[in-house]
Amino acid sequence: METMSPGVSAEALNVLMTRQSHWPLAEPAPDDSQLQQIFDAALRAPDHGALRPWRFVLIRGNARLKLGELLVDLACTRAPEEPRSAHEHRGRRALAAPVVIALVASLTRETKVPEVEQLLSVGAAAMNMLNAIHALGFGGFWATGPDSYEPQMHRALGLTERDRLLGFLFVGTPPDGVRAVERPSSDRYVTEWLEAHA
Ligand SMILES: Cc1cc2nc3c(=O)[nH]c(=O)nc-3n(C[C@H](O)[C@H](O)[C@H](O)COP(=O)(O)O)c2cc1C
């Protein structure tokens, strides 16, 4: 991939300022080399202790049908009083994008780096991925939903006891292009600290 000199940043900044989430997403999906770029961007996230806590499980093609079945199974388990047909729509979530990436934090216990910092690092990796997805001309959506917290989902994805599922990135092409999204002014969230509070 081309490297960028620090001064030539207007385009990069424009990517950050124009990213937005898209749902659902259509074909085309990023191809293998574009996915590689997206994963490489993830690995540029800050990472205290160089623990490399991120893991990504790529789900695409017909594997999404299996994921969909699992989503229906999980919904049935959560609400067994309802017939399976009432939960079938849950399975369609897996087909809401041509590529789905499970975001996993693989936590190291034998370290001074607190767990929260390892989780933040994977969150930062996910953000880099969303920005890379956008920079490549695709769209993304980060979703957790109740399924991310189900042990059955963790087992199905091959997670171990040290892993946390931080959600799924849905990736593809936004069918409707750009949406108008109003963003609040950052002033509301920024204060300048000058001295200790009494
Ligand atoms: C960890 C995480 C989990 C999320 N899970 C969901 C979700 O399950 N469902 C949902 O509608 N939005 C979810 N969101 C929010 C969307 O990804 C998205 O940020 C939101 O729709 C606002 O769109 P924007 O990114 O264009 O500002 C989640 C965001 C994060 C950071």
The ligand as a Tripos MOL2 file, in Angstrom:
@<TRIPOS>MOLECULE
LIG
   31    33     1     0     0
SMALL
NO_CHARGES

@<TRIPOS>ATOM
      1 C1        -19.9340   -1.5310   19.9770 C.3       1 LIG1
      2 C2        -21.0780   -1.0140   19.1560 C.ar      1 LIG1
      3 C3        -22.2060   -1.8090   19.0040 C.ar      1 LIG1
      4 C4        -23.2930   -1.3520   18.2600 C.ar      1 LIG1
      5 N1        -24.3830   -2.1610   18.1210 N.ar      1 LIG1
      6 C5        -25.4500   -1.7240   17.4460 C.ar      1 LIG1
      7 C6        -26.5850   -2.5540   17.2840 C.ar      1 LIG1
      8 O1        -26.6210   -3.6980   17.7350 O.2       1 LIG1
      9 N2        -27.6390   -2.0540   16.6080 N.ar      1 LIG1
     10 C7        -27.6360   -0.7710   16.0910 C.ar      1 LIG1
     11 O2        -28.6410   -0.3650   15.4900 O.2       1 LIG1
     12 N3        -26.5510    0.0350   16.2000 N.ar      1 LIG1
     13 C8        -25.4740   -0.4050   16.8580 C.ar      1 LIG1
     14 N4        -24.3740    0.3990   16.9860 N.ar      1 LIG1
     15 C9        -24.3970    1.7620   16.4080 C.3       1 LIG1
     16 C10       -24.0870    1.7780   14.9020 C.3       1 LIG1
     17 O3        -22.9140    1.0430   14.6090 O.3       1 LIG1
     18 C11       -23.8750    3.2310   14.3770 C.3       1 LIG1
     19 O4        -22.7410    3.7920   14.9850 O.3       1 LIG1
     20 C12       -25.0620    4.1290   14.6140 C.3       1 LIG1
     21 O5        -26.1310    3.6400   13.8550 O.3       1 LIG1
     22 C13       -24.7770    5.5980   14.2290 C.3       1 LIG1
     23 O6        -24.3740    5.6890   12.9000 O.3       1 LIG1
     24 P1        -23.0520    6.5080   12.4950 P.3       1 LIG1
     25 O7        -21.9070    5.5460   12.7110 O.co2     1 LIG1
     26 O8        -23.2600    6.8990   11.0580 O.co2     1 LIG1
     27 O9        -22.9760    7.6930   13.3930 O.co2     1 LIG1
     28 C14       -23.2470   -0.0630   17.6760 C.ar      1 LIG1
     29 C15       -22.0950    0.7270   17.8140 C.ar      1 LIG1
     30 C16       -21.0240    0.2600   18.5440 C.ar      1 LIG1
     31 C17       -19.8060    1.1320   18.7050 C.3       1 LIG1
@<TRIPOS>BOND
     1     1     2 1
     2     2     3 ar
     3     2    30 ar
     4     3     4 ar
     5     4     5 ar
     6     4    28 ar
     7     5     6 ar
     8     6     7 ar
     9     6    13 1
    10     7     8 2
    11     7     9 ar
    12     9    10 ar
    13    10    11 2
    14    10    12 ar
    15    12    13 ar
    16    13    14 ar
    17    14    15 1
    18    14    28 ar
    19    15    16 1
    20    16    17 1
    21    16    18 1
    22    18    19 1
    23    18    20 1
    24    20    21 1
    25    20    22 1
    26    22    23 1
    27    23    24 1
    28    24    25 2
    29    24    26 1
    30    24    27 1
    31    28    29 ar
    32    29    30 ar
    33    30    31 1
@<TRIPOS>SUBSTRUCTURE
     1 LIG1         1 GROUP 0 **** ****
